[in-house]
Amino acid sequence: MLIDQVPVGVQNQPQVDATIVTADTHQSQSTIWSAFIPRINKIFLVLSLIFVFGIDLLVLISSFSLLGYWFEMLAVFGVFLLLFYLENKVFSKKFADTKTPLDPFIYVLIVLRNIVIFLNFIPFIQLLGMGIGMFAGIPYLVIYSLLICLRYRRS
């Protein structure tokens, strides 16, 4: 019966959990690479498909003289598909298990790039998208490539 009783001096002391706390050396899963980037790329893929093979194709059928612009759209769409594949299939598998401070910056660059690419598919705004792509394309590729290389080293 004395087993349930706690000595008087021990009653007011805080209880300490007996488990040992260790530092977790494994970084948590990156939701940016496992969820956000694939999701935003899929959203822009669906929108791009609707514009390139829907609205833009109807405009092309009504005015066949715009065939050159439509071929430019197809080229931009091909670049988008290549980046879509790399980011959703290659990079997301490679980077999904680790998290780095670079991930939010890469995400912002991907969203901005997707917006500029999407501008290339909107009739009459296409020239704005092409202009932004020409003037910002090379600096974007340099920054994007640098961040991806740094990300590879940290994963």
N, C-alpha and C positions, 0 to 999 in steps of 0.2 A: 504494500500500500504506500510506502514511502517513495516508490519509484516515480510516481506522477508529480511529486512535489519538487520544486526548483529551489535551490538555496537562496536565501534572502539577498545576498550580495550580487547575484547574477540576474535577478529579475529586471532591473532597470537598465541593463546594458543592451545596446542594439545588437540584433542578431546579424551574424555575418554568414553569407553563403559559403559553403565549403568548396565550391567548385573553383577550379583554377582558371583565371582569365588569361587568355593568350592573345597575342596580336595576330590578326588574320592577315597573312601575307598574300593571299589570293584576292585579287580585286573582284568586285562584283560585276555582274553582267551589264553590258552597255545596252540600255534600252534605246539609245539613239541608233545604234547599228542593227539591233535586232527588231526594232519596231518602227521608229520614226522615219528613218531614211527609206526603208522599203515601202512604207505606206505613202509617203509624199511622192515617191517615184511612180507608184502605181496610180495614184490620183492623176498626176500629170500625163502618164501614159494613156489613160482612158480619155482625158480631155484632148490630147494630141491626136489620138486615133479618130475621135469624133470630128475634129476640125480638118485633118489632112484628108481623110477618106470619106468625109461627109460633106461638110459645108464647102471646103475648098475644091473638092472634086465637082460639086454642083456648079460652083462659079466657073471652073475650068470648062465644063461642058457648055455653059451658056456663052462663054467668051474664050474660044480656043487660042486666042492670041496671048493668053496668060500662061501658056505652057512652060515657058522659061522660069517663071516664078514658082510654078508648081514643082518643077524639077529641083529648084533650090530648097523648097520645103521638104522634098523627099531626102535630099542630102542632109539637111539639118535633122530630120527625123531619124536618119540612119545613125548620125552621131549620137543622138539621144538614146537610141536603142543600144548602142555599144556601151555608153556610160551606165544605162539602166542595168545591163547584164553584169558589168563589172561591180557596180555598187550593191546590187541585190543578190547576186550569186557568189561572187568571189570575195569582195571586201566584207560583206555582212557576216559571212561564215568565219572569216579570219579574225575580225575585230569584235564579234559578239560577246566573247568571253571576258574581255578586259575593257576597262574604262580609262580614258585619259582626258586631260584638260583640253586637248585638241578637238575632241568630238563635237562640242557645240559650234566651234568655228567651221568645221567641215560641213556640218548640217546647214548652217546659214549660207555657205557658199553653194551648196547643192540646191537649196530653195531658190536663191537668186538666179542661178544658172537655169533652173527649170522655168522660171518666169520669163527670162530672156528668150529661151528656146520657144516657149509657148507664144510669145509675141510674134515670132516668125510665122506662125500658122494662122493668125487673125488677118483676114483681108483688110487692106488699107492701112493697117498698123504694122504690117510686115516690114516696111521700110525702117520704122523705128527700131524694131527688133534686130534687123540686119545692121543698122548703124551702131547700136550698143554692142552687138556681137563683134563687129570689126574693131572698134576702139578699145573695148574692154576684154576681148577674147584672149589675147596673148598674156596680159598681166594675170587674168583669171587662171589660165592654164599653168602658169609658173607657180602661183600661190597654191593652187589646188594640188599640183604634183608635189610640191615641197611638203605640204601638210600630210599627204598620203604617205610619202616616204618617211617622214618623222613618225607617223602613226605605226608604220610597219616596224620600225625600230623599237617602239615602246610596247609592242604586243608580244 
